[in-house]
Amino acid sequence: MAEQAAVPQPRRILSASTITGDKVDNLQNEDLGKIEELMIDLGSGRIAYAVLSFGGFLGLGDKLFAIPWNALSVDQRQKELVLNVDRDVLQRASGFDKDRWPDMSDPAWGAGIYSHYGYKPYWE
């Protein structure tokens, strides 16, 4: 009787360093940029946002965008993250410069980010 190859199980835990720098596409396979940082809510221990760099050319002129963590999914076969939004939704989002970050602990600011992407803030 031949042995069957084990089916790989999806990974449920990844280190932040394996996610930082990962490519992000949308469901239409359009390149939306890459993950620059993960922002942790110290009170809850949850990832509050992934910070995505998008736009520019060869990394110059990129804007940064806070993306609700639950708006992203992991495509383990392609080893990338998938953001379930059209490119124009991201282009209309409030971005920020790498040298001028918003106060990500401000609940009003965060609620606006979550609302833009169509998600309920995890703290509500």
MIDOSE-1310 file (N, C-alpha, C; in nm, 2 decimals, decimal comma, always signed):
residues 124
maeq	+0,08/-0,12/+0,00/+0,00/+0,00/+0,00/+0,09/+0,12/+0,00; +0,07/+0,21/-0,09/+0,15/+0,33/-0,10/+0,11/+0,44/+0,00; +0,21/+0,50/+0,05/+0,19/+0,61/+0,15/+0,14/+0,73/+0,08; +0,04/+0,80/+0,14/-0,01/+0,93/+0,09/+0,07/+1,04/+0,14
aavp	+0,10/+1,14/+0,06/+0,17/+1,26/+0,11/+0,08/+1,34/+0,20; +0,14/+1,39/+0,31/+0,06/+1,47/+0,40/+0,02/+1,60/+0,34; -0,10/+1,64/+0,36/-0,15/+1,76/+0,31/-0,10/+1,87/+0,41; -0,03/+1,97/+0,36/+0,02/+2,08/+0,45/-0,09/+2,15/+0,51
qprr	-0,09/+2,18/+0,64/-0,19/+2,25/+0,71/-0,16/+2,40/+0,70; -0,26/+2,48/+0,69/-0,23/+2,63/+0,69/-0,16/+2,67/+0,82; -0,07/+2,77/+0,80/+0,00/+2,82/+0,92/-0,09/+2,92/+0,99; -0,10/+2,91/+1,12/-0,19/+3,00/+1,19/-0,11/+3,11/+1,27
ilsa	+0,02/+3,09/+1,28/+0,10/+3,19/+1,35/+0,22/+3,22/+1,26; +0,25/+3,35/+1,24/+0,36/+3,40/+1,17/+0,43/+3,50/+1,25; +0,56/+3,52/+1,24/+0,63/+3,62/+1,30/+0,61/+3,75/+1,22; +0,62/+3,87/+1,29/+0,60/+4,00/+1,23/+0,70/+4,02/+1,12
stit	+0,82/+3,97/+1,14/+0,93/+3,99/+1,04/+0,90/+3,91/+0,91; +0,82/+3,80/+0,92/+0,79/+3,73/+0,79/+0,68/+3,80/+0,72; +0,61/+3,89/+0,78/+0,50/+3,96/+0,71/+0,55/+4,09/+0,66; +0,64/+4,16/+0,74/+0,69/+4,29/+0,70/+0,77/+4,27/+0,57
gdkv	+0,74/+4,35/+0,47/+0,80/+4,34/+0,34/+0,72/+4,26/+0,24; +0,62/+4,19/+0,29/+0,54/+4,10/+0,20/+0,46/+4,19/+0,10; +0,45/+4,13/-0,02/+0,37/+4,20/-0,12/+0,22/+4,19/-0,09; +0,15/+4,29/-0,13/+0,00/+4,29/-0,11/-0,06/+4,31/-0,25
dnlq	-0,16/+4,22/-0,28/-0,24/+4,23/-0,40/-0,38/+4,24/-0,36; -0,47/+4,27/-0,45/-0,61/+4,26/-0,43/-0,67/+4,14/-0,50; -0,80/+4,12/-0,49/-0,86/+4,00/-0,55/-0,84/+4,00/-0,70; -0,82/+4,12/-0,76/-0,80/+4,12/-0,91/-0,65/+4,10/-0,95
nedl	-0,57/+4,06/-0,85/-0,43/+4,04/-0,87/-0,35/+4,16/-0,91; -0,40/+4,28/-0,86/-0,33/+4,41/-0,89/-0,23/+4,43/-0,77; -0,11/+4,47/-0,80/-0,01/+4,49/-0,70/-0,05/+4,62/-0,62; -0,07/+4,61/-0,49/-0,11/+4,73/-0,41/+0,01/+4,78/-0,32
gkie	+0,12/+4,71/-0,33/+0,24/+4,76/-0,25/+0,29/+4,65/-0,16; +0,35/+4,69/-0,05/+0,40/+4,60/+0,05/+0,38/+4,64/+0,19; +0,39/+4,55/+0,28/+0,37/+4,58/+0,42/+0,50/+4,64/+0,48; +0,49/+4,75/+0,54/+0,60/+4,82/+0,60/+0,61/+4,79/+0,75
elmi	+0,50/+4,79/+0,82/+0,50/+4,77/+0,96/+0,37/+4,71/+1,00; +0,37/+4,65/+1,12/+0,25/+4,60/+1,19/+0,23/+4,68/+1,32; +0,12/+4,73/+1,34/+0,09/+4,81/+1,46/+0,01/+4,73/+1,56; +0,07/+4,72/+1,68/+0,01/+4,63/+1,79/-0,06/+4,72/+1,89
dlgs	-0,19/+4,68/+1,92/-0,26/+4,74/+2,03/-0,21/+4,67/+2,16; -0,14/+4,74/+2,24/-0,08/+4,68/+2,36/-0,18/+4,64/+2,46; -0,29/+4,71/+2,47/-0,40/+4,68/+2,56/-0,47/+4,55/+2,53; -0,49/+4,52/+2,41/-0,56/+4,40/+2,37/-0,47/+4,29/+2,32
gria	-0,35/+4,33/+2,28/-0,26/+4,23/+2,22/-0,29/+4,20/+2,08; -0,37/+4,28/+2,01/-0,41/+4,25/+1,87/-0,33/+4,33/+1,78; -0,33/+4,29/+1,65/-0,27/+4,37/+1,55/-0,38/+4,47/+1,51; -0,36/+4,60/+1,53/-0,45/+4,70/+1,50/-0,45/+4,74/+1,35
yavl	-0,34/+4,75/+1,29/-0,32/+4,79/+1,16/-0,20/+4,73/+1,10; -0,21/+4,71/+0,97/-0,09/+4,68/+0,89/-0,06/+4,82/+0,81; +0,06/+4,86/+0,81/+0,10/+4,98/+0,73/+0,15/+4,94/+0,60; +0,08/+4,99/+0,50/+0,11/+4,95/+0,36/+0,17/+5,07/+0,29
sfgg	+0,28/+5,04/+0,21/+0,33/+5,15/+0,12/+0,27/+5,12/-0,02; +0,23/+5,23/-0,08/+0,16/+5,22/-0,21/+0,19/+5,35/-0,29; +0,20/+5,34/-0,42/+0,22/+5,45/-0,50/+0,37/+5,48/-0,52; +0,40/+5,59/-0,59/+0,54/+5,62/-0,61/+0,60/+5,53/-0,72
flgl	+0,73/+5,54/-0,73/+0,80/+5,47/-0,83/+0,93/+5,42/-0,77; +0,96/+5,29/-0,78/+1,08/+5,23/-0,72/+1,10/+5,27/-0,57; +0,99/+5,28/-0,50/+0,99/+5,31/-0,36/+1,00/+5,46/-0,33; +1,01/+5,54/-0,43/+1,02/+5,69/-0,41/+0,88/+5,75/-0,43
gdkl	+0,84/+5,83/-0,33/+0,71/+5,89/-0,34/+0,60/+5,81/-0,29; +0,63/+5,69/-0,23/+0,53/+5,60/-0,17/+0,46/+5,68/-0,06; +0,33/+5,66/-0,05/+0,25/+5,70/+0,06/+0,23/+5,58/+0,15; +0,21/+5,60/+0,28/+0,18/+5,49/+0,37/+0,03/+5,50/+0,40
faip	-0,03/+5,38/+0,42/-0,17/+5,37/+0,45/-0,19/+5,27/+0,57; -0,27/+5,30/+0,66/-0,31/+5,21/+0,77/-0,42/+5,12/+0,72; -0,41/+4,99/+0,73/-0,51/+4,90/+0,68/-0,56/+4,82/+0,80; -0,69/+4,81/+0,82/-0,73/+4,72/+0,93/-0,68/+4,58/+0,91
wnal	-0,63/+4,52/+1,01/-0,57/+4,39/+1,00/-0,67/+4,29/+0,94; -0,80/+4,30/+0,99/-0,90/+4,20/+0,94/-0,94/+4,22/+0,80; -0,89/+4,33/+0,73/-0,92/+4,35/+0,59/-0,82/+4,27/+0,50; -0,72/+4,21/+0,56/-0,62/+4,13/+0,49/-0,63/+3,98/+0,51
svdq	-0,60/+3,91/+0,41/-0,59/+3,76/+0,43/-0,46/+3,72/+0,37; -0,42/+3,60/+0,41/-0,29/+3,55/+0,37/-0,31/+3,44/+0,26; -0,24/+3,46/+0,15/-0,24/+3,36/+0,05/-0,10/+3,28/+0,06; -0,11/+3,17/+0,13/+0,01/+3,09/+0,16/+0,08/+3,04/+0,04
rqke	+0,00/+3,00/-0,06/+0,07/+2,95/-0,18/+0,15/+3,06/-0,25; +0,10/+3,18/-0,26/+0,17/+3,29/-0,33/+0,27/+3,36/-0,23; +0,25/+3,33/-0,10/+0,33/+3,40/+0,00/+0,32/+3,55/-0,01; +0,19/+3,59/+0,00/+0,16/+3,73/-0,01/+0,03/+3,75/+0,07
lvln	+0,00/+3,88/+0,09/-0,12/+3,92/+0,16/-0,22/+3,97/+0,05; -0,35/+3,95/+0,08/-0,45/+3,99/-0,01/-0,54/+4,09/+0,06; -0,56/+4,21/+0,00/-0,64/+4,31/+0,05/-0,77/+4,31/-0,03; -0,88/+4,29/+0,03/-1,01/+4,27/-0,05/-1,07/+4,41/-0,07
vdrd	-1,00/+4,49/-0,15/-1,06/+4,62/-0,19/-1,01/+4,65/-0,33; -1,08/+4,73/-0,41/-1,04/+4,77/-0,54/-0,93/+4,88/-0,52; -0,84/+4,89/-0,62/-0,73/+4,98/-0,62/-0,78/+5,13/-0,59; -0,89/+5,16/-0,65/-0,94/+5,30/-0,63/-0,98/+5,33/-0,48
vlqr	-1,03/+5,23/-0,41/-1,06/+5,25/-0,27/-0,93/+5,29/-0,19; -0,82/+5,22/-0,22/-0,69/+5,25/-0,16/-0,65/+5,39/-0,20; -0,66/+5,42/-0,33/-0,62/+5,55/-0,38/-0,69/+5,67/-0,31; -0,82/+5,64/-0,27/-0,90/+5,75/-0,20/-0,88/+5,75/-0,05
asgf	-0,80/+5,66/+0,00/-0,78/+5,65/+0,15/-0,69/+5,76/+0,19; -0,70/+5,79/+0,32/-0,61/+5,89/+0,38/-0,48/+5,82/+0,40; -0,38/+5,87/+0,33/-0,25/+5,82/+0,35/-0,17/+5,92/+0,43; -0,04/+5,88/+0,46/+0,05/+5,97/+0,53/+0,19/+5,95/+0,49
dkdr	+0,27/+6,04/+0,52/+0,41/+6,04/+0,48/+0,49/+5,96/+0,58; +0,60/+5,90/+0,54/+0,68/+5,82/+0,63/+0,74/+5,90/+0,74; +0,75/+6,03/+0,73/+0,80/+6,11/+0,83/+0,70/+6,18/+0,92; +0,57/+6,16/+0,88/+0,46/+6,23/+0,96/+0,34/+6,13/+0,98
wpdm	+0,36/+6,05/+1,08/+0,26/+5,94/+1,11/+0,15/+6,00/+1,19; +0,02/+5,96/+1,16/-0,09/+6,01/+1,25/-0,08/+5,94/+1,38; -0,17/+5,99/+1,48/-0,18/+5,93/+1,61/-0,27/+5,81/+1,59; -0,21/+5,69/+1,58/-0,29/+5,57/+1,55/-0,37/+5,52/+1,68
sdpa	-0,34/+5,58/+1,79/-0,42/+5,55/+1,91/-0,54/+5,63/+1,93; -0,56/+5,73/+1,84/-0,68/+5,81/+1,84/-0,80/+5,73/+1,79; -0,90/+5,70/+1,88/-1,01/+5,62/+1,83/-1,09/+5,68/+1,72; -1,10/+5,81/+1,71/-1,18/+5,88/+1,60/-1,11/+5,85/+1,47
wgag	-0,97/+5,87/+1,47/-0,89/+5,85/+1,35/-0,91/+5,70/+1,31; -0,90/+5,61/+1,40/-0,90/+5,47/+1,37/-1,04/+5,43/+1,32; -1,15/+5,49/+1,38/-1,28/+5,46/+1,33/-1,30/+5,50/+1,18; -1,24/+5,61/+1,15/-1,25/+5,66/+1,01/-1,17/+5,56/+0,91
iysh	-1,06/+5,51/+0,96/-0,99/+5,41/+0,88/-1,07/+5,29/+0,85; -1,12/+5,23/+0,97/-1,20/+5,11/+0,96/-1,32/+5,13/+0,87; -1,39/+5,24/+0,89/-1,51/+5,27/+0,81/-1,48/+5,28/+0,66; -1,36/+5,35/+0,62/-1,33/+5,36/+0,48/-1,32/+5,22/+0,41
ygyk	-1,26/+5,13/+0,49/-1,25/+4,99/+0,43/-1,37/+4,90/+0,45; -1,47/+4,95/+0,52/-1,59/+4,88/+0,54/-1,59/+4,78/+0,65; -1,51/+4,80/+0,75/-1,50/+4,71/+0,87/-1,54/+4,79/+1,00; -1,59/+4,71/+1,09/-1,62/+4,76/+1,22/-1,49/+4,76/+1,30
pywe	-1,46/+4,87/+1,37/-1,34/+4,87/+1,46/-1,34/+4,76/+1,56; -1,23/+4,69/+1,58/-1,22/+4,58/+1,67/-1,25/+4,61/+1,81; -1,23/+4,74/+1,85/-1,25/+4,78/+1,99/-1,39/+4,82/+2,02; -1,48/+4,81/+1,92/-1,62/+4,84/+1,95/-1,70/+4,72/+1,99
